[in-house]
Amino acid sequence: FPVTIITFFLYAGSTGVVLSTLGLIYDVQTIFIAFGISAFVFGAFAAYGATTKTSLLGLGQFAFIAMLGLILLSFINLLIGSASMDWFISFGVFGVVLLIVAYQVWFVKQIAASGDITNGEAMYLAFSLYISFINIFLRILRFLAASRSGGRR
């Protein structure tokens, strides 16, 4: 249990330090808009995961396999260097992370309903959702910045 908390705070702190430099790269208005859109989109998919009566186990399995495929594509794209493939991968990861959010919240709901959750597991699940939100925010920030600069990165 203490290792989970320490890991979470180390990650959150280091992410905070890294994200604090975004103001040097992007204008503040773009950062705030990206954060607002991220919160809305994350909330919508989390609400779906929390309220659906359907099992999202298959969705979680699909999202995991899709993410592995996108990671493999990104390694291939390191060799090729295709800007088009880079954007395809970026949008794909964005979509998969949204599916993962719905699955994660659904999974949390299933565990909470069973009453079988430890503090360490709860911390791990919160950490996982936090990472998903950060990923969504960074993707949206990139998309917004590219749209404002005419498609350049």
Secondary structure, DSSP 8 states (H G I E B T S, - for coil): -HHHHHHHHHHHHHHHHHHTTHHHHS-HHHHHHHHHHHHHHHHHHHHHHHH--S--HHHHHHHHHHHHHHHHHHHHHHHH--HHHHHHHHHHHHHHHHHHHHHHHHHHHHHHHHT---HHHHHHHHHHHHHHHHHHHHHHHHHHHHHHTTS--
